[in-house]
């Protein structure tokens, strides 16, 4: 007896996700040094706007900023809006594009041609991350071990979170990332 049913999701096979073009994502990796510089400038602009964000209220600006962030990062990096962006640590290759969502390096199944074991026509995001990090000024950040993804942050703005954290560091508040005071 067959396990097949009348319903089969469109565009999906047994292992395959909906495919997106890799062209822009690979362009971002190839230009990782430029994007690293651009993000540095952009992060400084956001930090300088912190007093305005604070006056308006971060909760009020979350929705419009999140929409812009999703559009820009979705186009360039196929962003999944995990809420804890590590693009600057991973050569501008988003680890959330890995079918296994590995945030600290490739699995043991990278093919000889550098492609993914799960999606054979997709370049491994970690092979691309390594290539991108080699071009970046702070490329050694790829060796930083990332903590597990906090699922409660999904769908939130990492730009605003990073800005608030940098503002707290600059002000000397001593807040840690989880909001607890450091002693």
MDAnalysis code that builds the backbone (N, CA, C; Angstrom):
import MDAnalysis as mda
import numpy as np

u = mda.Universe.empty(549, n_residues=183, atom_resindex=np.repeat(np.arange(183), 3), trajectory=True)
u.add_TopologyAttr("name", ["N", "CA", "C"] * 183)
u.add_TopologyAttr("resid", np.arange(1, 184))
u.add_TopologyAttr("resname", ["UNK", "UNK", "UNK", "UNK", "UNK", "UNK", "UNK", "UNK", "UNK", "UNK", "UNK", "UNK", "UNK", "UNK", "UNK", "UNK", "UNK", "UNK", "UNK", "UNK", "UNK", "UNK", "UNK", "UNK", "UNK", "UNK", "UNK", "UNK", "UNK", "UNK", "UNK", "UNK", "UNK", "UNK", "UNK", "UNK", "UNK", "UNK", "UNK", "UNK", "UNK", "UNK", "UNK", "UNK", "UNK", "UNK", "UNK", "UNK", "UNK", "UNK", "UNK", "UNK", "UNK", "UNK", "UNK", "UNK", "UNK", "UNK", "UNK", "UNK", "UNK", "UNK", "UNK", "UNK", "UNK", "UNK", "UNK", "UNK", "UNK", "UNK", "UNK", "UNK", "UNK", "UNK", "UNK", "UNK", "UNK", "UNK", "UNK", "UNK", "UNK", "UNK", "UNK", "UNK", "UNK", "UNK", "UNK", "UNK", "UNK", "UNK", "UNK", "UNK", "UNK", "UNK", "UNK", "UNK", "UNK", "UNK", "UNK", "UNK", "UNK", "UNK", "UNK", "UNK", "UNK", "UNK", "UNK", "UNK", "UNK", "UNK", "UNK", "UNK", "UNK", "UNK", "UNK", "UNK", "UNK", "UNK", "UNK", "UNK", "UNK", "UNK", "UNK", "UNK", "UNK", "UNK", "UNK", "UNK", "UNK", "UNK", "UNK", "UNK", "UNK", "UNK", "UNK", "UNK", "UNK", "UNK", "UNK", "UNK", "UNK", "UNK", "UNK", "UNK", "UNK", "UNK", "UNK", "UNK", "UNK", "UNK", "UNK", "UNK", "UNK", "UNK", "UNK", "UNK", "UNK", "UNK", "UNK", "UNK", "UNK", "UNK", "UNK", "UNK", "UNK", "UNK", "UNK", "UNK", "UNK", "UNK", "UNK", "UNK", "UNK", "UNK", "UNK", "UNK", "UNK", "UNK", "UNK", "UNK", "UNK", "UNK", "UNK"])
u.atoms.positions = np.array([
    [0.839, -1.188, 0.000],
    [0.000, 0.000, 0.000],
    [0.882, 1.250, 0.000],
    [0.535, 2.220, -0.783],
    [1.305, 3.454, -0.915],
    [0.948, 4.437, 0.192],
    [1.957, 5.217, 0.629],
    [1.737, 6.258, 1.636],
    [1.359, 7.587, 1.001],
    [1.180, 7.622, -0.284],
    [0.856, 8.865, -0.987],
    [-0.586, 9.269, -0.700],
    [-0.792, 10.554, -0.646],
    [-2.136, 11.085, -0.457],
    [-2.478, 11.954, -1.657],
    [-3.675, 12.434, -1.677],
    [-4.102, 13.303, -2.773],
    [-3.429, 14.670, -2.693],
    [-2.978, 15.038, -1.496],
    [-2.361, 16.356, -1.323],
    [-0.845, 16.250, -1.432],
    [-0.290, 17.086, -2.286],
    [1.149, 17.236, -2.377],
    [1.441, 18.722, -2.453],
    [2.256, 19.256, -1.533],
    [2.532, 20.701, -1.557],
    [3.148, 21.117, -2.881],
    [2.723, 22.247, -3.394],
    [3.259, 22.708, -4.678],
    [4.697, 23.171, -4.509],
    [5.536, 22.812, -5.466],
    [6.922, 23.262, -5.464],
    [7.802, 22.595, -4.435],
    [7.340, 21.518, -3.820],
    [8.146, 20.851, -2.808],
    [8.229, 19.363, -3.101],
    [9.387, 18.826, -2.949],
    [9.593, 17.395, -3.073],
    [9.831, 16.822, -1.696],
    [10.324, 15.608, -1.616],
    [10.524, 14.989, -0.318],
    [11.517, 15.746, 0.566],
    [12.537, 16.360, -0.017],
    [13.551, 17.050, 0.768],
    [13.670, 18.510, 0.356],
    [13.266, 18.820, -0.821],
    [13.495, 20.118, -1.454],
    [12.605, 21.216, -0.881],
    [13.208, 22.359, -0.619],
    [12.446, 23.549, -0.253],
    [12.182, 24.333, -1.518],
    [11.335, 25.328, -1.424],
    [11.134, 26.200, -2.578],
    [12.458, 26.869, -2.899],
    [12.884, 26.746, -4.117],
    [14.185, 27.258, -4.527],
    [14.098, 28.758, -4.814],
    [15.129, 29.450, -4.420],
    [15.220, 30.862, -4.763],
    [16.511, 31.052, -5.534],
    [16.573, 32.057, -6.361],
    [17.801, 32.257, -7.118],
    [18.957, 32.590, -6.171],
    [20.108, 31.996, -6.445],
    [21.272, 32.200, -5.601],
    [22.144, 33.337, -6.106],
    [21.792, 33.905, -7.247],
    [22.640, 34.890, -7.895],
    [22.928, 36.085, -7.001],
    [21.904, 36.682, -6.412],
    [22.101, 37.868, -5.579],
    [22.857, 37.493, -4.310],
    [22.493, 36.355, -3.722],
    [23.173, 35.897, -2.508],
    [24.668, 35.708, -2.760],
    [25.009, 35.118, -3.884],
    [26.420, 34.900, -4.213],
    [27.123, 36.217, -4.535],
    [26.400, 37.169, -5.126],
    [26.961, 38.504, -5.371],
    [27.326, 39.148, -4.035],
    [26.457, 39.012, -3.048],
    [26.708, 39.605, -1.736],
    [27.973, 39.025, -1.108],
    [28.181, 37.733, -1.253],
    [29.384, 37.100, -0.712],
    [30.624, 37.606, -1.447],
    [30.533, 37.692, -2.761],
    [31.678, 38.162, -3.545],
    [32.032, 39.613, -3.224],
    [31.062, 40.384, -2.759],
    [31.284, 41.791, -2.422],
    [31.192, 42.017, -0.911],
    [31.585, 41.024, -0.149],
    [31.435, 41.079, 1.306],
    [32.225, 42.218, 1.948],
    [33.379, 42.540, 1.419],
    [34.163, 43.631, 2.012],
    [33.436, 44.964, 1.847],
    [32.904, 45.208, 0.673],
    [32.129, 46.438, 0.451],
    [30.897, 46.459, 1.353],
    [30.183, 45.343, 1.443],
    [28.979, 45.298, 2.281],
    [29.319, 45.425, 3.761],
    [30.490, 44.926, 4.166],
    [30.952, 45.107, 5.551],
    [31.135, 46.592, 5.843],
    [31.782, 47.305, 4.921],
    [31.978, 48.746, 5.084],
    [30.633, 49.472, 5.093],
    [29.769, 49.122, 4.139],
    [28.460, 49.771, 4.042],
    [27.651, 49.562, 5.321],
    [27.672, 48.348, 5.844],
    [26.928, 48.091, 7.079],
    [27.518, 48.867, 8.250],
    [28.827, 48.997, 8.286],
    [29.475, 49.762, 9.351],
    [28.995, 51.213, 9.341],
    [28.945, 51.800, 8.150],
    [28.458, 53.178, 8.012],
    [26.980, 53.253, 8.415],
    [26.189, 52.304, 7.927],
    [24.752, 52.271, 8.230],
    [24.510, 52.081, 9.730],
    [25.285, 51.232, 10.361],
    [25.137, 50.994, 11.811],
    [25.445, 52.260, 12.600],
    [26.443, 53.021, 12.136],
    [26.756, 54.292, 12.795],
    [25.617, 55.295, 12.639],
    [25.004, 55.321, 11.461],
    [23.852, 56.214, 11.241],
    [22.712, 55.819, 12.188],
    [22.417, 54.528, 12.270],
    [21.360, 54.078, 13.181],
    [21.687, 54.421, 14.626],
    [22.951, 54.270, 15.006],
    [23.356, 54.599, 16.377],
    [23.181, 56.087, 16.656],
    [23.510, 56.928, 15.680],
    [23.314, 58.371, 15.859],
    [21.832, 58.738, 15.949],
    [20.980, 57.896, 15.397],
    [19.532, 58.130, 15.483],
    [18.909, 57.544, 16.756],
    [19.727, 56.899, 17.571],
    [19.213, 56.272, 18.797],
    [18.383, 57.223, 19.661],
    [18.825, 58.464, 19.894],
    [17.984, 59.363, 20.701],
    [16.579, 59.556, 20.099],
    [16.513, 59.632, 18.782],
    [15.214, 59.761, 18.119],
    [14.394, 58.488, 18.308],
    [15.037, 57.318, 18.072],
    [14.332, 56.039, 18.245],
    [13.823, 55.917, 19.673],
    [14.644, 56.319, 20.630],
    [14.261, 56.226, 22.045],
    [13.089, 57.167, 22.351],
    [13.135, 58.391, 21.769],
    [12.057, 59.361, 21.999],
    [10.739, 58.862, 21.396],
    [10.807, 58.322, 20.204],
    [9.606, 57.801, 19.542],
    [9.143, 56.524, 20.233],
    [10.107, 55.728, 20.605],
    [9.820, 54.428, 21.212],
    [10.179, 53.318, 20.244],
    [11.102, 52.485, 20.657],
    [11.546, 51.390, 19.786],
    [10.372, 50.507, 19.351],
    [9.412, 50.316, 20.239],
    [8.271, 49.458, 19.879],
    [7.435, 50.071, 18.755],
    [7.395, 51.398, 18.686],
    [6.629, 52.058, 17.624],
    [7.319, 52.002, 16.270],
    [8.635, 52.024, 16.279],
    [9.342, 52.026, 14.995],
    [9.711, 50.613, 14.524],
    [9.475, 49.620, 15.357],
    [9.823, 48.240, 15.001],
    [9.175, 47.816, 13.681],
    [7.903, 48.074, 13.534],
    [7.192, 47.602, 12.335],
    [7.737, 48.197, 11.035],
    [7.872, 49.529, 10.913],
    [8.410, 50.059, 9.654],
    [9.879, 49.688, 9.413],
    [10.690, 49.694, 10.467],
    [12.096, 49.325, 10.301],
    [12.199, 47.857, 9.909],
    [11.395, 47.014, 10.538],
    [11.396, 45.588, 10.217],
    [11.003, 45.358, 8.756],
    [10.064, 46.121, 8.248],
    [9.638, 45.982, 6.846],
    [10.781, 46.350, 5.897],
    [11.480, 47.442, 6.195],
    [12.616, 47.847, 5.363],
    [13.737, 46.817, 5.467],
    [14.025, 46.389, 6.685],
    [15.086, 45.398, 6.902],
    [14.784, 44.096, 6.153],
    [13.553, 43.647, 6.239],
    [13.165, 42.407, 5.560],
    [13.301, 42.539, 4.045],
    [12.917, 43.689, 3.514],
    [13.010, 43.910, 2.072],
    [14.465, 43.935, 1.606],
    [15.286, 44.720, 2.281],
    [16.688, 44.862, 1.883],
    [17.446, 43.557, 2.085],
    [17.373, 43.015, 3.286],
    [18.127, 41.794, 3.579],
    [17.524, 40.576, 2.878],
    [16.232, 40.597, 2.646],
    [15.614, 39.509, 1.898],
    [16.128, 39.462, 0.474],
    [16.244, 40.626, -0.141],
    [16.749, 40.701, -1.511],
    [18.224, 40.301, -1.596],
    [19.044, 40.886, -0.737],
    [20.489, 40.660, -0.818],
    [20.944, 39.300, -0.290],
    [20.316, 38.848, 0.809],
    [20.842, 37.685, 1.507],
    [19.838, 36.553, 1.661],
    [18.636, 36.703, 1.109],
    [17.564, 35.736, 1.316],
    [17.303, 35.575, 2.814],
    [17.192, 36.713, 3.488],
    [17.060, 36.795, 4.944],
    [15.820, 36.061, 5.452],
    [15.971, 35.373, 6.569],
    [14.874, 34.655, 7.223],
    [14.362, 35.399, 8.448],
    [14.906, 36.609, 8.704],
    [14.506, 37.443, 9.848],
    [14.559, 36.644, 11.157],
    [15.737, 36.113, 11.447],
    [15.923, 35.325, 12.663],
    [15.992, 36.210, 13.893],
    [16.235, 37.505, 13.711],
    [16.291, 38.435, 14.827],
    [17.665, 38.556, 15.454],
    [18.593, 37.732, 15.051],
    [19.961, 37.765, 15.586],
    [20.920, 37.589, 14.428],
    [21.044, 38.630, 13.618],
    [21.809, 38.575, 12.377],
    [23.305, 38.429, 12.653],
    [23.937, 37.512, 11.921],
    [25.373, 37.284, 12.051],
    [26.080, 37.435, 10.704],
    [25.468, 38.135, 9.769],
    [26.054, 38.292, 8.440],
    [27.475, 38.843, 8.489],
    [27.725, 39.800, 9.370],
    [29.065, 40.388, 9.431],
    [30.077, 39.410, 10.025],
    [29.605, 38.341, 10.657],
    [30.496, 37.304, 11.186],
    [30.657, 36.141, 10.222],
    [29.811, 36.063, 9.214],
    [29.805, 34.891, 8.333],
    [29.990, 35.258, 6.865],
    [30.852, 36.216, 6.604],
    [31.192, 36.545, 5.224],
    [30.020, 36.964, 4.366],
    [29.003, 37.530, 4.975],
    [27.784, 37.980, 4.303],
    [26.996, 36.827, 3.676],
    [27.181, 35.628, 4.214],
    [26.397, 34.468, 3.807],
    [25.547, 34.067, 5.013],
    [24.245, 34.130, 4.859],
    [23.347, 33.888, 5.981],
    [23.267, 32.398, 6.320],
    [23.653, 32.013, 7.534],
    [23.583, 30.599, 7.913],
    [22.158, 30.065, 7.996],
    [21.179, 30.943, 8.087],
    [19.791, 30.488, 8.157],
    [19.311, 29.954, 6.806],
    [20.108, 30.164, 5.745],
    [19.777, 29.580, 4.449],
    [20.209, 28.125, 4.352],
    [20.951, 27.669, 5.319],
    [21.338, 26.258, 5.371],
    [20.076, 25.450, 5.661],
    [19.811, 24.400, 4.888],
    [18.609, 23.597, 5.141],
    [18.570, 23.013, 6.553],
    [19.745, 22.886, 7.171],
    [19.813, 22.364, 8.537],
    [19.904, 23.482, 9.573],
    [19.901, 24.741, 9.100],
    [19.994, 25.926, 9.961],
    [21.207, 25.887, 10.887],
    [22.339, 25.428, 10.367],
    [23.567, 25.361, 11.162],
    [24.189, 26.745, 11.257],
    [24.451, 27.202, 12.481],
    [24.972, 28.549, 12.699],
    [26.468, 28.571, 13.017],
    [27.119, 27.417, 13.072],
    [28.529, 27.376, 13.452],
    [29.367, 26.498, 12.552],
    [29.133, 26.549, 11.285],
    [29.954, 25.802, 10.351],
    [29.170, 24.739, 9.613],
    [29.811, 24.181, 8.603],
    [29.118, 23.219, 7.750],
    [28.927, 21.868, 8.432],
    [27.979, 21.139, 7.929],
    [27.781, 19.764, 8.386],
    [28.859, 18.900, 7.738],
    [28.833, 17.641, 7.988],
    [29.823, 16.748, 7.400],
    [29.482, 16.329, 5.991],
    [28.416, 16.885, 5.424],
    [27.959, 16.421, 4.128],
    [28.168, 17.363, 2.979],
    [29.100, 18.307, 3.099],
    [29.369, 19.201, 1.979],
    [29.931, 18.365, 0.834],
    [29.357, 18.528, -0.325],
    [29.791, 17.755, -1.498],
    [31.161, 18.235, -1.989],
    [31.813, 17.396, -2.765],
    [33.150, 17.712, -3.289],
    [33.158, 19.008, -4.101],
    [32.021, 19.338, -4.735],
    [31.951, 20.569, -5.529],
    [31.573, 21.794, -4.691],
    [31.463, 21.624, -3.358],
    [31.136, 22.741, -2.470],
    [29.651, 22.971, -2.313],
    [28.826, 22.090, -2.851],
    [27.375, 22.242, -2.736],
    [26.834, 21.506, -1.516],
    [25.608, 21.820, -1.198],
    [24.897, 21.280, -0.039],
    [24.540, 19.816, -0.250],
    [24.593, 19.032, 0.835],
    [24.198, 17.624, 0.714],
    [22.685, 17.473, 0.613],
    [21.933, 18.385, 1.219],
    [20.473, 18.302, 1.214],
    [19.908, 18.827, -0.092],
    [20.435, 19.959, -0.552],
    [20.005, 20.564, -1.809],
    [21.205, 20.608, -2.750],
    [21.407, 19.558, -3.522],
    [22.628, 19.404, -4.319],
    [22.922, 20.522, -5.319],
    [21.909, 21.285, -5.742],
    [22.174, 22.363, -6.690],
    [22.463, 23.696, -6.000],
    [22.444, 23.707, -4.666],
    [22.683, 24.934, -3.904],
    [24.100, 24.931, -3.333],
    [24.846, 26.023, -3.533],
    [26.163, 26.111, -2.900],
    [26.007, 26.088, -1.377],
    [26.886, 25.372, -0.701],
    [26.840, 25.320, 0.764],
    [27.031, 26.734, 1.309],
    [26.142, 27.171, 2.191],
    [26.244, 28.527, 2.729],
    [27.529, 28.714, 3.516],
    [28.061, 27.641, 4.099],
    [29.292, 27.758, 4.886],
    [30.535, 27.801, 4.018],
    [30.521, 27.161, 2.878],
    [31.628, 27.304, 1.930],
    [31.644, 28.757, 1.448],
    [30.464, 29.273, 1.121],
    [30.360, 30.676, 0.694],
    [30.751, 31.623, 1.833],
    [30.355, 31.304, 3.062],
    [30.697, 32.138, 4.218],
    [32.215, 32.232, 4.374],
    [32.890, 31.111, 4.241],
    [34.354, 31.108, 4.358],
    [34.971, 31.974, 3.260],
    [34.500, 31.814, 2.023],
    [35.012, 32.618, 0.911],
    [34.777, 34.102, 1.150],
    [33.587, 34.459, 1.632],
    [33.290, 35.865, 1.918],
    [34.127, 36.417, 3.051],
    [34.342, 35.610, 4.085],
    [35.103, 36.088, 5.252],
    [36.569, 36.351, 4.899],
    [37.091, 35.631, 3.915],
    [38.480, 35.846, 3.499],
    [38.690, 37.241, 2.916],
    [37.635, 37.866, 2.420],
    [37.726, 39.200, 1.815],
    [37.514, 40.320, 2.828],
    [36.939, 40.009, 3.966],
    [36.530, 41.036, 4.929],
    [37.667, 41.446, 5.855],
    [37.636, 42.703, 6.284],
    [38.635, 43.207, 7.232],
    [38.560, 42.438, 8.560],
    [37.368, 42.142, 8.986],
    [37.181, 41.404, 10.241],
    [36.735, 39.974, 9.938],
    [37.345, 39.380, 8.938],
    [36.973, 38.043, 8.493],
    [37.206, 36.951, 9.509],
    [38.092, 37.200, 10.485],
    [38.346, 36.185, 11.499],
    [37.160, 35.999, 12.456],
    [36.170, 36.884, 12.366],
    [34.970, 36.742, 13.199],
    [34.179, 35.484, 12.850],
    [34.473, 34.872, 11.698],
    [33.780, 33.636, 11.324],
    [34.110, 32.522, 12.320],
    [35.214, 32.648, 13.037],
    [35.624, 31.629, 13.997],
    [34.947, 31.795, 15.357],
    [34.172, 32.864, 15.519],
    [33.426, 33.084, 16.759],
    [32.265, 32.100, 16.819],
    [32.172, 31.371, 17.919],
    [31.079, 30.414, 18.089],
    [29.806, 31.185, 18.414],
    [28.764, 30.924, 17.632],
    [27.475, 31.597, 17.810],
    [26.610, 30.808, 18.792],
    [25.948, 31.508, 19.704],
    [25.026, 30.793, 20.604],
    [23.815, 30.301, 19.817],
    [23.086, 29.346, 20.374],
    [21.875, 28.877, 19.682],
    [20.928, 30.038, 19.425],
    [20.177, 29.928, 18.363],
    [19.237, 30.975, 17.991],
    [18.108, 31.043, 19.008],
    [17.812, 32.239, 19.449],
    [16.708, 32.469, 20.362],
    [15.436, 32.558, 19.520],
    [14.623, 31.540, 19.538],
    [13.443, 31.474, 18.666],
    [12.462, 32.612, 18.918],
    [12.446, 33.157, 20.119],
    [11.522, 34.259, 20.424],
    [11.869, 35.529, 19.645],
    [13.068, 35.601, 19.078],
    [13.477, 36.786, 18.314],
    [13.066, 36.722, 16.852],
    [12.604, 35.576, 16.379],
    [12.209, 35.434, 14.969],
    [11.205, 36.512, 14.585],
    [11.445, 37.103, 13.414],
    [10.526, 38.118, 12.902],
    [10.720, 39.494, 13.503],
    [11.785, 39.680, 14.282],
    [12.056, 40.991, 14.870],
    [13.252, 41.625, 14.170],
    [13.464, 42.893, 14.407],
    [14.528, 43.633, 13.745],
    [15.860, 43.460, 14.463],
    [16.816, 42.897, 13.765],
    [18.165, 42.796, 14.344],
    [18.861, 44.157, 14.273],
    [18.475, 44.998, 13.318],
    [19.061, 46.337, 13.226],
    [18.763, 47.139, 14.489],
    [17.521, 47.139, 14.912],
    [17.159, 47.898, 16.109],
    [17.792, 47.295, 17.360],
    [17.830, 45.974, 17.434],
    [18.439, 45.309, 18.587],
    [19.913, 45.668, 18.683],
    [20.628, 45.598, 17.558],
    [22.053, 45.931, 17.554],
    [22.271, 47.400, 17.897],
    [21.407, 48.264, 17.419],
    [21.517, 49.691, 17.721],
    [21.325, 49.947, 19.211],
    [20.306, 49.354, 19.803],
    [20.051, 49.541, 21.231],
    [21.203, 48.992, 22.071],
    [21.768, 47.862, 21.675],
    [22.905, 47.288, 22.400],
    [24.133, 48.185, 22.309],
    [24.406, 48.699, 21.106],
    [25.551, 49.604, 20.937],
    [25.353, 50.893, 21.715],
    [24.122, 51.393, 21.744],
    [23.840, 52.616, 22.501],
    [24.050, 52.377, 23.997],
    [23.626, 51.224, 24.491],
    [23.817, 50.894, 25.908],
    [25.302, 50.762, 26.236],
    [26.064, 50.146, 25.333],
    [27.512, 50.029, 25.535],
    [28.171, 51.401, 25.543],
    [27.754, 52.259, 24.611],
    [28.330, 53.597, 24.513],
    [28.003, 54.423, 25.751],
    [26.803, 54.254, 26.284],
    [26.396, 55.000, 27.468],
    [26.981, 54.404, 28.746],
    [27.545, 53.204, 28.634],
    [28.128, 52.569, 29.808],
    [27.104, 51.959, 30.734],
    [25.923, 51.629, 30.198],
    [24.876, 51.027, 31.031],
    [25.288, 49.662, 31.552],
    [26.128, 48.966, 30.775],
    [26.575, 47.657, 31.205],
    [25.532, 46.570, 31.061],
    [24.481, 46.820, 30.297],
    [23.486, 45.775, 30.087],
    [24.064, 44.688, 29.200],
    [23.748, 43.458, 29.526],
    [24.136, 42.349, 28.660],
    [23.081, 42.200, 27.588],
    [23.321, 41.298, 26.652],
    [22.395, 41.127, 25.537],
    [21.019, 40.662, 25.981],
    [20.950, 39.905, 27.061],
    [19.655, 39.411, 27.510],
    [18.954, 40.402, 28.440],
    [19.572, 41.589, 28.643],
    [18.932, 42.618, 29.446],
    [19.338, 42.611, 30.899],
    [20.096, 41.601, 31.344],
    [20.524, 41.508, 32.745],
    [21.695, 42.439, 32.968],
    [21.720, 43.064, 34.136],
    [22.820, 43.957, 34.483],
    [24.078, 43.141, 34.753],
    [25.199, 43.639, 34.241],
    [26.480, 43.018, 34.535],
    [26.989, 43.593, 35.849],
    [27.638, 42.770, 36.641],
    [28.182, 43.305, 37.896],
    [29.664, 43.512, 37.830],
])
